[in-house]
């Protein structure tokens, strides 16, 4: 992994005012536009959920997800298993013979990704953590491996016990980060907008059928899913995301790491949980 900068330049709180000033100064290279080919729309009754897909992290899993979306497999499906403070799981619910099982892409060899911004070197679940295009990563220096972290709002493929058994169904962590799942399931994307629609899904009971909602009328519907590139430009939501490897972003986060001011009566810890680092999103032109 090619870490940019130094450990200790990230902060826990991002100042929206500072970034608004940055934009006013015309430094729009701080922002990057989403690639329509790797932008997923989930249409729900309450609105659109926008997910940035991560082919750099899980190329084979993302490829299959996009194929299934384009085949219309997720039209009129639902979030059928929703557990409070854990996950919202959706998709086909049953195995389909013509959908092949996927190889696990839980982790990969260190050094595959360029432009990883370091966050913390004392994480309880990893030797180091970082950000890659807004995706939280963990790193094991002894094994030379890195992986995507289960922060709230990531999209990952569900599977059976076998590592290579994921096919079509997916889930989103909707509570605290379930970091015990790291390196055990394949993360394919993360929500950039509309997460509240998933968080508002009807809950099942963890103690009854593992949270599967028995009544289909109670399940929260997925009307359709689409890849942005397949839609008319007028029907796309043009989003831009902060470039998490940009020096300006690092400067502002460094300034926020050790928070000061009249509000603080006991100095906050300088430890940064990578899942709490804000990665702002804005509407583009």
N, C-alpha and C positions, 0 to 999 in steps of 0.2 A: 504494500500500500504506500502510495506517495503522499505523505501527509503535508498539507500546506500550512505554513506559518509555524506556530508553537503552541503547545498545550498551555492553556490559560488565557487565550485571547477571545474566548467565547463567554457570553453572559447569559443569565437566566431570563432576563427580560429585555425585550426589544422595544425601542422607543419609536412609536409610529410618527411622532412629531419630527424626529430626526430624519426619518426616511422621506417624509413629506417634503422636508427642506431639500434633501438630496435630489428629489425629482424636480423641485422648482428650479434647481440649479442646472437642470438639463442633463444630469448624469444618468441617463436612462440605460446605460450599459450595466447598471446594477441589476436590472431586471432582464429576465429571459422569457421569450414567448413559448407557450406550450406547442409541442409538435402535434398537429391534428392526428397524425397516424398513431400516436401513442397517448391519445386522450380518450377516455371512456365516459360516455354519458349513461347514467342510470335514471330512467324516467319513472318517477313515483307520483302518487296522487297529489302529494303536497308540493312537489317541485323536482328539479333536476339535481342529481348528485354528479359531481365532476371528479373523476379519478385520473391522476397521472399514472400511466403504466411505466414499468421499469424493465425494459428489455435488456438493459446493461446488467441487471442483477439476476434475472431469471428468463433468459431468452426463449427457451422451449415452452415454458409454462405460459408466458405472455403470448407467444404465437398461437397456442391452442385456444386460449381465452378469446383472442381476437377472432379466430376462425369461428368459434361457437357463437360469438356475438353476431358476426356477419351472416351466419346461417339462421339467425332468428331463434336460436334455441332457448333464450332466456325470456322471450316474449310471454307475458301473462304467467309469470312464475311468482315467487314470493319469498319473503324472509320467513322460513318455516321453523327455525330454531333460534330463539332469542332468549338469552339468559342475562338477567340484571347484573351489571358491573362485570360482564365477561365478553360475550360476542353476540353479533347478529349474523346468522348463517342463512344463505339463500342459494337458489339455483334450482336444479331439476329434481332434487331430493332422491331420485332413484337412478341406479346405474343404467346407462344406455349402451348397447353392445357395440355400436359403431363409433363410440368415443373412446379412444385408447387411453390407457393409464400413462401417466406422465413420470419422467425421471425426476427424482428429488433434486431440487436446486436450493437446498437449505443454506449452503455456504460455498465459498470458492477460495482459491489460492490467493494469498496476499499479493498485492501488486498489480492485480488485474485492472483496477480502476485508477484513473488519474484525477486529481483535483479533489481529494478528500480533505475536508476541513476538520482538524482535531477539536474535540470538545472536552474530554475528560480522560485522565490517566488513572483514576482510582474508582472506576465503576464497580458496583458489587457483582455484576454479571459478566464483565469483560475486562481485559487488561486495559483497553482503551475504547473510547467511543468517538465517533465523528459524524459528519454530515456529507452526503454526496447528493448534490442537486436536491437538497431538502430531505432526502431519505436518511434516517438514522442508521448508523452502522456500528457493529461491535467488532472487536479485533482480539485475537489470541496470539500473542507474540511467540509462545512456545511452539504451538502447532503451525504457525504461519497461515492462519485462516481468518477470513472475515465474513460477515453475514449481515443481513438486514434485521433490524430490531423491531419487535412487536410493540410499537407505539400505538396509542389510540388513533383510529382512522386509517391504518394500513389495510390493504386488501390482500388476503392470502387464500390459497387453495386448501380446502378441507381434504382429508384422506382417511383411509382405514389404518390398521396397525402397520402394514407394510410401508416402507419409506416411499416406494415407487407406485403408490396406489391412488394418487389424486387424479381426478378426471375432469369434473366440470363445476362442482359446487364450491362456494367461496364463503368467506366470513370476514367481518370487520370487528376488531376489538372496540367495544363501546364504553368501557369503564377504565379503570386503571390499567396501565401497561402490563399485559400478561407476559412478562419477560421469561417465565419458565418455558414458554413455547419457542423461544429463540433457538435456531439451529435444528428445529424439528419439523417445521412446516415451511412451505415456499411462499414468500411474499412477492406479489406481482404488481403492487401499486399502492397509492395512498390518496385519500380524499383531499381535495383542495377546496371544494365548495359544496355546501348542501349536506354536511355531515349530520346536521340536526334532524334531517328527515330519516336517516337511518337510526339515529339515537332514539327517535320517537316511535320506533317499531313496537308493535304489541308484544309483550313479554310472555314467554312460557314459564313453566315451573321447573327449576333445575331437578327437583326430586321426582318429577313425573316425565317419563320417557326422555330423560336427559335434556329437558327444555324444549322438545319438539311440541309445537302447538297442534293439538289434535284436530281442532275445528278449523277447516280451511277458510271459513268466512271470517274468522278472527285474525288471520294472518295478514301482515302488511304486504300489499301487492307491489310487484315489480311490473310495471306496464310494458316496458321495453328497454333494450339496451342498444347502444350504437357507438361506433367509432366516429369521432368528429370528422375525420377525413372523408367519410362517406356521406356526410350531410352537405346540403347547400350552404355556402359560406354565411348566408343570412340567418341560418338556423343554428349556427355555432355560438357558443359563449366564448368570447376572446379573453383569455386570462393570461396574466404574466406572473411569474414567481420570482422572488428574490434570488439572485445568484449567490448561493451560500459560500462560494469560493472567492467572491469579489473583495478586494481590500477594504472598500468602504463598509461593507457588511461586517467585516471582522473588526474594524475600528469601533463601530458603534456597539458591537457586542462586548468588546473589551471594556468599553466605558461603563457598561451596565453590569459587568460581572460582580464588582464590589460596590453594591448599592449604598448610597449615602443620602442623608437628608433627615429632616426633622421627624419623619414618620417612624424611623427605625430606632427603637429603644434598646434592642439587643442586636448587635451586628449580625446580619444574615451570613450563613455559610457561603464560602466561595465555590463549593461543589455545585456542578451543573449536571442535572439529569438531562440527558440528551433528548428525552421525550418532551421536555418542557421548553425547549428552545423554540421560540416562535419563528416560523418561516412565512412571512407575509405574502399574500396574494392580492393582486389588483386587477381590475378590468382594463384590458388593453384597448387600443384604437381599432 
